[in-house]
Every structure is written in structure tokens, then in C-alpha cells.
Amino acid sequence: MAADAPAIAVDPAVRRPLGDISTGAERFTERRVERILALVVAIGSVVLGAQAFLNALGSVQEDPRWHEPLMTVVFVPLTAMIIALFVGFLTRTTTTVFAVLFPIVLIVWPLVTAGRVEEAGGQPWIWYLINVATVAAAMTFRLAIQAVWAIGIPLLYGVVRAVQLGFAPDQLTRVALDVAFAIILAGVLMAIGWMLRAVAVGTDAARRDAISSYAAAAAADATEQERVAVAALMHDSVLAALIAAERARSDRERALSVSMSREALTRLANADQDPAEGSDEPVSPDVIVRGIESAAADLGVEIALDARVDAASPAVPGRVARALVLAAMQALANSVQHATGSGLRGEVVADRAGVRIRISDTGGGFDPATVPDDRLGIRGSIVARTAAVGGRARVHSDGTGTVVTLAWEHAR
């Protein structure tokens, strides 16, 4: 009823049984259906196996020299399979062994019963295990192979039974009826298993979709709450910076007001990132180039980046490099979101004067004046972030595309 499953299965009949999978809550129903099926198959196998074993004890149809070895070959794997189904461990291994072994037993059956036509009356004990083998196959093989076993095992039994009876005309009708009954029962069992799995997979998919919808709604609510919190924080920070600037009289007070202003801009710029400015440890301008390339890769876009870094270019403070990379990343994200990355190009120039970054696309453009006040992509993540480290940002957009220019100069 289940076999090796890929990470995402299309047909529920190709799933693995419970004993061989390690899944989470996303397959909650499927795991329980597998467990129920395993227990049902185990109980049915106990009943049919007991009938077969009792008939085998007194069977005289096979050669006495083959009787005990044949029983051992059949009933030891059957017992192991039943135990595995009950405990939910090694179910796939044991069901595979029995499903493969039983057809071999059927093939050798005419050999072990050769020359004993007079003792061939009544049902042989292997008859009771035909559907045990078919459900064992249904617990481990894919749907196509399940169908082969459901039809092939009864037909193989019919052939070997006819050989055992010497193709006696008066017995062939009974054999044909036995084969038809076994095929019908195997088909019904296989269909029930497939149907239950289909329902389980559908239930898990519905649960997964519901959880995703709830998570999306919760994320949207959290974003809105965070936006309100950021607005309140910025109001307090900016107000405090303005009051400090207005009351500043000495150089120390002016320096403090500048520091407070820069901190407010940094918090605004990094509202969607780590709020810290980062280390001031100087880094090479190449770090900025690699950062922009990495940001483009994270966004899943290809960018034609023209990097011209002067070998004599001084190092850039770490927080400046980080701010420029994050601002460029926001420009890339805006291009991908609003212009699908059409004609996306980048340029990084680093020399003795400073660092200049240019991100452009050939999208439809937009009117910066129409951007809502609560959207911080340009105002916060680009303009304010660049200004917080002493740089400048310029956004130009029209019908031919959008160009974002970032510039930072070394101290003279």
C-alpha cells in the first residue's frame, strides 16, 4: 500500500509505511493512517497465517522431505512481518521479504508435490497466504507493482495448482474460481488502502494550507504592529534629537545632538535589519562589491555589476560599507519587486575620493511623490541609511526606468 516516497509525492500510493519514515506534523494524518493500516494487515495476517499453519501441520500434499523446510521458509518471515507490523518497526523490510519470497514458494510448489496427485485433494495450505502476500506487497511497493502482485500472485497460484492436479478437467473450474476470488479480494484491499492514503494526504495538505494562511495573517499583523512601534520610536527619537539641537549652546552639546540625530536615522534605516550600526573596523572597498553581488544572489537576480576599484583607494569604515551594501540591496529589492529586475545593472566606483554606487533598471518607473508615508523602502532603507553614515542618496525615476545613486566621500 506504500513504497519509497519522494520528498513530495504526487500519488499517495507511493508513500512509505510509518515504520520507515521520519516526518513532522505536516504528515500527521498520513502517519496515523499508515499505522492503522499496518495494524489491520497484521491482524488479518494472524488469522490467515493461523489457518495456513494449522493446515500445513497435517498436510500430505508435498513430499515429506520438503515439508518442514518449506514451512520454515514461509512461516518464519511471516511471523517476523506480523511482529514488525504490530510494533511499527522494520515494516517495509519484512513485508518486502515476504512479498518477494512467497512467489518463489509458489514456483517450487509443483516440484515439492510432484507425483503426489492422489494426495492433492482439498485446498493446499499456501492458498490461505495468497492475499497475505498481496497486502504485504501493498505495504511496500509502488502502485503499479501492487497491481502486478494483486493479479500475478493469484494467476501464478492457478498455474501451479493446475500443474499439481495434472490439469484434471474436473478440477480446473474450481481452481479458476479460487483465482478469481483472490484477484477480486486483492483488488478491493489495494483500492481501500489507496483511498485511505489519498484522504490522509488531502487532509494533511488542507491542514498545511490552513497553517500557512494563519502564519501569513499573523506575519501581516506583526508587521503592522512593528510599523506602529517603529513610528512611535522614531517620533520619540526625532523629537528628542530636535529638542537637543534647539537647546545646544556649546560644541559638546552640538556634537551630542548630531550623535542623537545620526542614531535616529540609523534606527529608521535599520528598521528591517539589525538596529546596530555595526563595527567601524575599516574594510576594503571590495567588500562592498562582494556584498552587492551576494545581495543580488540572495534575491535570485542576475546583475551586470561593473566594479572599478582603484588599488590606491583607502579602506572604508565598516559601518559605512554595511550601510552602502544594505542601501544597494534595498534598491535591488525595489527593482525586482516593482520592475521585475528589467535591465538591472550596477556600478561601483571606489577611489581616493570615496565610493559611488549606481543601481539602475529599465522598468516603468514611478513617481517618488506618490510613495505612501509609511513605506520606508526609499526614505528609510536607502536615503536615511546612507545619510546616517554621512553619505548621499539620490533616486531618479521616469518612464524609462529608475536610477538609485549612492555616494560617500572620505574625510578630507
N, C-alpha and C positions, 0 to 999 in steps of 0.2 A: 504494500500500500504506500510505501515511501522509499525513496532511494536517495543517493547523493544529490544534494541540492546546491545550486549556486548561491551566491550571496543574495540575489534577488531572483526568485523562481517565478516563472510565468504560469506553469501548471502545478497546482498543489500536489498532484500525484507524484512529483519527483522530489518531495521533501524527505529528509532523513527522519528516522524514528527518534523518539525522545531520548533514548539511551545514548545516542551518538551525537547530539547537538549541544551547543552551549550558546544559549540565546538570552536575551533580556526580556523586558516587559512588552517589547514590540511584537513578540510572538506568544503572548500569554495564552490565548485560546488554543492556538495550534499545538502548543506543548501539552495541554491538558487533553485535547482530542487524541493526540498520539498515545498518551498514557492510557486513556480509556480503551483505545483500540488494542493496545498491547495486552491489557488485562483480559479483554473479551477473547482475543485469539488464544491466550494462554488457557483460559477455562475451556474453550472448545477443543483445544488440542489435548487437554487432560481427558476429556470424555471420549473422544475418538481414539486417542492413544491407548486408553484403558481397554476399549473394545478390541482394538487390534492386538494388544498384548495378550489378553485372555484367549483370543482365538489362535494366536501364534503358539501358545504353550502346548495346545493339543493338536497342532497342525501336522498332517502327514502328507501334505501335497508336495513338499520339497524333499530332496534327498537328505536323509538323516545327517550325513557328513557336513551339509551346508546349513542345517537348521540353526544351530546355535551361533555360528559366526554371522549369519545373515541377521539374526535378531539383534546381536550386539551392534552391528554396523548401523542398524536402523534406530533402535530404541535408546542407545546412549546419546547420540546427537539430539534426538527428540527430547529426551529428559533435560539436557543442557539448554535447549531452546526454551522449554517451558519455564525453567527456573529463571533464565535471563529475562523473559517477558514479565514474569511476576515482580522481579526486583528492579527492573529498568536498567540493567547493566549488560553491555555486550549484546544487545538485542540484534543489531544488524549483522554481527559476525555469526552468531549462532543460527539465525534464520537463513542467512546465505548458505551456510554449510548444509543445513537440512534440505533447502530448496534445490541445491545442486546434487546432493547425494541421492535423493530419492529417485530421480530419473535413471541414475546408474543402477540402482536396485531393480527397477522395472526392466531394464535392458537385460540383466543377468537372470531374471526370473525364469525365462524358458530354459536356461541351461541347468538351473538347480532343480527344475521339475521335469526334466526330460525323461521320457519312458515311464512316467507315472500318471498316465491318463485315467486309469481306474480310480486313483485317489484324488482326482481333480474336482470332485463334486462339491457344491456349496461355494460360498464366497471365500476367496483367499484372504488372509489377514492384511495383505497390502492394500486391499480395496478400501479399508477404513481410513487409510492415511493419504488418499489421493487429494482430498480437499485441505488436509493439513499442509501438504506441500504447496498447494496453490496459494493459500493465505500466507505461508512463510515467504513465498516469492513476492506477494503483495506488500509485505512488510519491509522489503529490502531493495526490490528492483524498480526501475522506471516503469511508467505506464505501459509503454509498448511491450516491454519484456513481460510484464504482468499478464498482458493479454496472450502472449505466446505460451506462458505456463498454464494459464487457465484453460486453453484449448489443447495444447500439446500434451500435457500430462494425462488427461483422460483418454485422448486418442492413443497415446503410447500404451496405456493400460489395456485398451481394447485390442490392440495388436498382439501384445504378449499373452493376453488371456486367450485369444483365439488360437495362438500357436500352442499354448499349453493344452487346450482342449482338442487339438488336432483338427481345427476348423470344422467341428461337427455341426452340420446344418441346424440341428435342433437346439444348439446352444448359442448360435450366433445372434439370434434375436434378443436373447436375454443380455448378452454382452453389449449389444448396441444400445439397449435401454439403459444399462448401467453407465455407459459412456455419455449418453445424452443427459442423464440426470446429473452427473458430475460436472459437465460443462455448464449447465444452467446454474447450478449452485455456485460454482466458481465465479461465473459472471455476475451473479447477484452480490456476492461478497465483495468482489472488486469494485462494483459500482457504488455500494454503500460506503466503502472506505474512501473512494474518490470524492463522493458527495460531501461527506463529513469534513474532509480536509478543505474542500472548496469553501464551505460555510465558515470554517475556522479562519482561513486566510482572509476571507472577506470581512469577518468581524474584526480581526486584528488591523486590517487596512482602515476600516472605519474608525476604530479607536485611535490609530495613529494620526489620521486626518483631523479628528476632533482635538487631539492634544496639540497638534501643530497650529490649529486655528486659535486655541486658547492661548498658546505661547505667543502667537503674533499679536493678539489683543493685549496680553499682559505687557509685551515689549512696547507696544504703542502707548499704553497708559504710563509705563515707566519713563518713556522718552518725554512725554508731555510733562510729567511731574518734574523730571530733571530740568526741562526747559524753564519751568516756572522757578525752580530753585536757583538755576544759573542767573535768571533775570533778577531775582532778589539779591543774589550775591553781588552781581555787577552793579546794581543800584547802590548798595551799601559801599562797595569798594570805590566806585567812581565818585560818589558823594564825599567820602572821606578824603580822597585824593584832591578833589576840588577845594574842599574846606582847608586842607593843609596848604595847598598852593596859594589860596587867597590870604591866609594868615602868615605866610612865610615872610620873614623880615631879614633873617641872617642867611649867609651862604649855607650853613648847616641845615637850616630849615628848608631852604630851597632844594638842596640835594635830597633831603628826606621826602619832599613832595614829589620830586622826579622819580625817586625809587618806588613810591606808592603808586604813581601813575603807571610806571612800567609793569609793576606787579599786577595791577588791574587789567592792563592789556594782555598780559601773559595768561591770566586766568580765563579771559574771554577767548583768546586764541586757542587755548588748550582745553576748551570745554568738553571736547570729544576725545581727548587724549590724556596722557599723564599730566597733571597740573604743574609738575615741577618744570623749571627751565632746563634742567639737565646740567651736566658738568661743563665747566668753562675750559677744560683741558684742550689746548689747540690741536686741530686735526688738519690733515692735508685737504685741499680742495677736491682731490679725487674722491674723498669720502662722500661729498655732495653728489658727484656724478653717479657713484655706485648706489647711493641711496635712492636717487630718482629712478635708476634702472630697476632696482628692487621693488620700488613702489609700483612701477608700471607692470612688473611681473605679477605682483600680488593682485593687481586689479584685472589681470588677464588680458592686457592690451599690449600691442607692439608699438613702439615709438621709435621714430628715426631721431636719435639723440646725437647732436653734433657737439662734441665736447672739445673745447680748446683751453687747455690748462697750461699756463706758462710755467716752465720749470723754475723760474725765479719768483713765482707767486708766493707770498708769505702764507703761513698757516692761518687758519680761521678758527676763532673761538668755538668750542664745542656746541654751546647753546645756540650760536648763530647758525652753524651748519645744520643743526637739528631743526631749527625753525624754518630755514630755507627749504629743506627737504620736505617737511610737513606741509608747508605752503604750496610747494610744487605738486605734492601728492594730491592736495585738495583741488588744484587746478586740473590735474589729470582726471580725478574722480568726477568733477563737474563736466568735463568734456565727454567722458564716457556716458554719464547719465543723461545729459541734455543734447549731445550731438553725436552719440553713438561712436565717439572716437574718430569721426570722419576727418581724414587728412591730418591726423595727430602728429605733431612734430615738436622737438625740444631742442634747446640750445643752451649750453653752459659755457660761459667765458670767465676764466679766473686769471687775473694778472696782478701787477703790483698795486693797481688802484683798488681792486675789490673783486666782487663776484656778481655776475649778472646772469639771470636765468630767464629764458623766454619759452613759454608753453603756448602753442597755437593749434587751432583746428580750423577746418573749413565747413563747420556746421552752419545752421541757420542764424546763429547769433541770438542776442536778447537785448532788452533794454534794462540796464542796471537800475534805473529809477523805479522800475516796476517790481523789483525784488521785495517781498514782504519783510517787515522789520524783524520778525522772529526767525528769519533764515540767516544763519551765521556762517554759511559756507564761504562767502566772499568777504563780508565785513569782518568776521572773526577769524576764520581759519586762514585767510590769505592776508588781508590788509592789516588787521590788528596784530596778527602773529609776526609779520615782517616788521611792523613798526615797533613792536616790543623789544626787538634786538637792534634797533637803530637803523633799520633798512627802509626801503620804499617799495610799494607795490602799486602797479597800475593795471587796470583792466579795461581793455578796449574791445567793444563788440558791435558788429553791424551785420548786414545781410550776407557778407562774405565770410564771416567766421568770427572767432574770438581769440584775442591775444592777451595773455597774462604775462607781465614783465615784473620781475623781482630784482632788486638791486641792493647791494650792501657794500659800503666802502670802508677800507682800512683807515684807521685813525692817522691823521697827518701829523 
